[in-house]
Amino acid sequence: MSSSITTPVPQWLTNLRLPEWLLPTDWPLLNGLPQLAHVEVSAGAVAKLTPILPSDVIESINIDGALCLPSLVEAHAHLDKTFTRHRIGDVTPGLLGAIEAMQQDKSKWSHDDLWQRVEQALQQAYANGVAYLRTHVDWDNEQAPAAWHVLQALAKSWQHKIHLEQVALVPLTLLADSNNTDTILQQVSATGNGIMGCFIHSVNFDADAFEYLIKQAAKLHIDLDLHIDEELADQPQGLICLLDCLETVSFRGRIVCGHVCALSSCETSLATSLLDRIQQQPITLISLPTTNLLLQDAEVDRTPKLLGLTLLKEAKSRDIPTMIATDNVQDAFCSFGEYDPIEALRLATYGAQLSHVFDRWSQSICNANYLSSELNAFNLIGKSADFVVFDNKDVWSWPSGEERLLIRGGYVIKPNKQAVVPLFNDHKDIS
């Protein structure tokens, strides 16, 4: 799946329908919705954003009111596992069954196997509009796995297309030995795009090991990205331990908490109090609807009664940074899908009954600042002129349909996919 540069973008992009969250607070409205925007592009970057097109504009590309987003963020993926489902066979339903099946496949993870699968995933993500991707990497002993080095090399070769970050996904049992924690933290810190992570679940919970990890990461100024409480438990014990520790430690970086399914299964009063505490900490929540809908409350002969999605609406109402991501693609955890944050958001829209998806919730698949230790407001000015343009002008029906073209660094890109060959036939100004 390759892409080709076909048309240089002139000085202005006109009549873009951008989401409300991306626009200045004083942006004018028309019939209660934001007016169309005009974007000046200079040297491949956004130089100016205005609701009124200057009269002296000579050359422009007319987007004709189509819905546009900045380039997409795939905030939580597993590139080392991807595209392995065809060789695994039957998998026991549920998270732990998927983990067992995936462990058995690791004997096939040679350098060439990893490189081919990960590069296929990056090509797919790029064609779908992703410019920022964070992947977790299974890390099973004190030394970095082969996949860590493969991803480091691919991050360099793909740096002009996708910003690739890698998270050490370490089982908490391995960190019961503080020497292992220190050794792994040193290796992660030495990787320019590396972040420390951990799998925290009732089957391996160790409060002492977890607290030591948090304190050492705080001391070394290393961000954390955690798989935490990925289960339908009465007590989100990982999250409770994290918050207790953070209330005694000064953590200046960012802690990303993925899954947090137990927030949806515990008592409402407990969930509310935990969200209020999260609001006071440098925590970002990530919901992974694909795998959580497939693996939580999973039985062979019974329809699931619980969705396993974390409390998205309640978190957003408290201004807690909240993201939605794809997670697993065609592996033991999820047999289906592709690297497309739009599809993840669509599933979350169904599962969590989200509203105003384009104007409000699209931020959850675009705002890379939510992964940063410096949580600044997202601002287009000065950033690369990267946009995803949809063949759709109706905010109420979005996301429906996947046809899109990409604008990258001042160039229009047509992804080489059969589905988008006839893209935008009625938009004569975009070709």
WOZIZI-V120178 format. One record per residue. N is the residue number from 1. RES is the residue in one small letter. SS is DSSP state (h for helix, s for strand, l for the rest). Layout:
# WOZIZI-V120178
((N & RES & SS) (N & RES & SS))
This chain:
# WOZIZI-V120178
((1 & m & l) (2 & s & l) (3 & s & s) (4 & s & s) (5 & i & s) (6 & t & s) (7 & t & s) (8 & p & s) (9 & v & l) (10 & p & l) (11 & q & l) (12 & w & s) (13 & l & s) (14 & t & s) (15 & n & s) (16 & l & s) (17 & r & s) (18 & l & s) (19 & p & l) (20 & e & h) (21 & w & h) (22 & l & h) (23 & l & l) (24 & p & l) (25 & t & l) (26 & d & l) (27 & w & l) (28 & p & l) (29 & l & s) (30 & l & s) (31 & n & l) (32 & g & l) (33 & l & s) (34 & p & s) (35 & q & l) (36 & l & l) (37 & a & s) (38 & h & s) (39 & v & s) (40 & e & s) (41 & v & s) (42 & s & s) (43 & a & l) (44 & g & l) (45 & a & s) (46 & v & s) (47 & a & s) (48 & k & s) (49 & l & s) (50 & t & s) (51 & p & l) (52 & i & l) (53 & l & l) (54 & p & l) (55 & s & l) (56 & d & l) (57 & v & l) (58 & i & l) (59 & e & l) (60 & s & s) (61 & i & s) (62 & n & s) (63 & i & l) (64 & d & l) (65 & g & l) (66 & a & l) (67 & l & s) (68 & c & s) (69 & l & s) (70 & p & s) (71 & s & l) (72 & l & s) (73 & v & s) (74 & e & s) (75 & a & s) (76 & h & s) (77 & a & s) (78 & h & l) (79 & l & l) (80 & d & l) (81 & k & l) (82 & t & l) (83 & f & l) (84 & t & l) (85 & r & h) (86 & h & h) (87 & r & h) (88 & i & l) (89 & g & l) (90 & d & l) (91 & v & l) (92 & t & l) (93 & p & l) (94 & g & l) (95 & l & h) (96 & l & h) (97 & g & h) (98 & a & h) (99 & i & h) (100 & e & h) (101 & a & h) (102 & m & h) (103 & q & h) (104 & q & h) (105 & d & h) (106 & k & h) (107 & s & h) (108 & k & h) (109 & w & l) (110 & s & l) (111 & h & h) (112 & d & h) (113 & d & h) (114 & l & h) (115 & w & h) (116 & q & h) (117 & r & h) (118 & v & h) (119 & e & h) (120 & q & h) (121 & a & h) (122 & l & h) (123 & q & h) (124 & q & h) (125 & a & h) (126 & y & h) (127 & a & h) (128 & n & l) (129 & g & l) (130 & v & s) (131 & a & s) (132 & y & s) (133 & l & s) (134 & r & s) (135 & t & s) (136 & h & s) (137 & v & s) (138 & d & s) (139 & w & s) (140 & d & l) (141 & n & l) (142 & e & l) (143 & q & l) (144 & a & l) (145 & p & l) (146 & a & h) (147 & a & h) (148 & w & h) (149 & h & h) (150 & v & h) (151 & l & h) (152 & q & h) (153 & a & h) (154 & l & h) (155 & a & h) (156 & k & h) (157 & s & h) (158 & w & l) (159 & q & l) (160 & h & l) (161 & k & l) (162 & i & l) (163 & h & s) (164 & l & s) (165 & e & s) (166 & q & s) (167 & v & s) (168 & a & s) (169 & l & s) (170 & v & s) (171 & p & s) (172 & l & h) (173 & t & h) (174 & l & h) (175 & l & h) (176 & a & h) (177 & d & l) (178 & s & h) (179 & n & h) (180 & n & h) (181 & t & h) (182 & d & h) (183 & t & h) (184 & i & h) (185 & l & h) (186 & q & h) (187 & q & h) (188 & v & h) (189 & s & h) (190 & a & h) (191 & t & l) (192 & g & l) (193 & n & l) (194 & g & s) (195 & i & s) (196 & m & s) (197 & g & s) (198 & c & s) (199 & f & s) (200 & i & s) (201 & h & l) (202 & s & l) (203 & v & l) (204 & n & l) (205 & f & l) (206 & d & l) (207 & a & h) (208 & d & h) (209 & a & h) (210 & f & h) (211 & e & h) (212 & y & h) (213 & l & h) (214 & i & h) (215 & k & h) (216 & q & h) (217 & a & h) (218 & a & h) (219 & k & h) (220 & l & h) (221 & h & l) (222 & i & l) (223 & d & l) (224 & l & s) (225 & d & s) (226 & l & s) (227 & h & s) (228 & i & s) (229 & d & l) (230 & e & l) (231 & e & l) (232 & l & l) (233 & a & l) (234 & d & l) (235 & q & l) (236 & p & l) (237 & q & h) (238 & g & h) (239 & l & h) (240 & i & h) (241 & c & h) (242 & l & h) (243 & l & h) (244 & d & h) (245 & c & h) (246 & l & h) (247 & e & l) (248 & t & l) (249 & v & l) (250 & s & l) (251 & f & l) (252 & r & l) (253 & g & l) (254 & r & l) (255 & i & s) (256 & v & s) (257 & c & s) (258 & g & s) (259 & h & s) (260 & v & l) (261 & c & h) (262 & a & h) (263 & l & h) (264 & s & h) (265 & s & l) (266 & c & l) (267 & e & l) (268 & t & h) (269 & s & h) (270 & l & h) (271 & a & h) (272 & t & h) (273 & s & h) (274 & l & h) (275 & l & h) (276 & d & h) (277 & r & h) (278 & i & h) (279 & q & l) (280 & q & l) (281 & q & l) (282 & p & l) (283 & i & s) (284 & t & s) (285 & l & s) (286 & i & s) (287 & s & s) (288 & l & l) (289 & p & h) (290 & t & h) (291 & t & h) (292 & n & h) (293 & l & h) (294 & l & h) (295 & l & h) (296 & q & l) (297 & d & l) (298 & a & l) (299 & e & s) (300 & v & l) (301 & d & l) (302 & r & s) (303 & t & l) (304 & p & l) (305 & k & l) (306 & l & l) (307 & l & l) (308 & g & l) (309 & l & l) (310 & t & l) (311 & l & l) (312 & l & h) (313 & k & h) (314 & e & h) (315 & a & h) (316 & k & h) (317 & s & h) (318 & r & l) (319 & d & l) (320 & i & l) (321 & p & l) (322 & t & s) (323 & m & s) (324 & i & s) (325 & a & l) (326 & t & l) (327 & d & s) (328 & n & l) (329 & v & l) (330 & q & l) (331 & d & l) (332 & a & l) (333 & f & l) (334 & c & l) (335 & s & l) (336 & f & l) (337 & g & l) (338 & e & l) (339 & y & l) (340 & d & l) (341 & p & h) (342 & i & h) (343 & e & h) (344 & a & h) (345 & l & h) (346 & r & h) (347 & l & h) (348 & a & h) (349 & t & h) (350 & y & h) (351 & g & h) (352 & a & h) (353 & q & l) (354 & l & l) (355 & s & l) (356 & h & l) (357 & v & l) (358 & f & l) (359 & d & l) (360 & r & l) (361 & w & h) (362 & s & h) (363 & q & h) (364 & s & h) (365 & i & h) (366 & c & l) (367 & n & l) (368 & a & h) (369 & n & h) (370 & y & h) (371 & l & h) (372 & s & l) (373 & s & l) (374 & e & l) (375 & l & l) (376 & n & l) (377 & a & l) (378 & f & l) (379 & n & l) (380 & l & l) (381 & i & l) (382 & g & l) (383 & k & l) (384 & s & s) (385 & a & l) (386 & d & l) (387 & f & s) (388 & v & s) (389 & v & s) (390 & f & s) (391 & d & l) (392 & n & l) (393 & k & l) (394 & d & l) (395 & v & l) (396 & w & l) (397 & s & l) (398 & w & l) (399 & p & l) (400 & s & l) (401 & g & l) (402 & e & l) (403 & e & l) (404 & r & s) (405 & l & s) (406 & l & s) (407 & i & s) (408 & r & s) (409 & g & l) (410 & g & l) (411 & y & s) (412 & v & s) (413 & i & s) (414 & k & s) (415 & p & s) (416 & n & l) (417 & k & l) (418 & q & h) (419 & a & h) (420 & v & h) (421 & v & l) (422 & p & l) (423 & l & l) (424 & f & l) (425 & n & l) (426 & d & l) (427 & h & l) (428 & k & l) (429 & d & l) (430 & i & l) (431 & s & l))
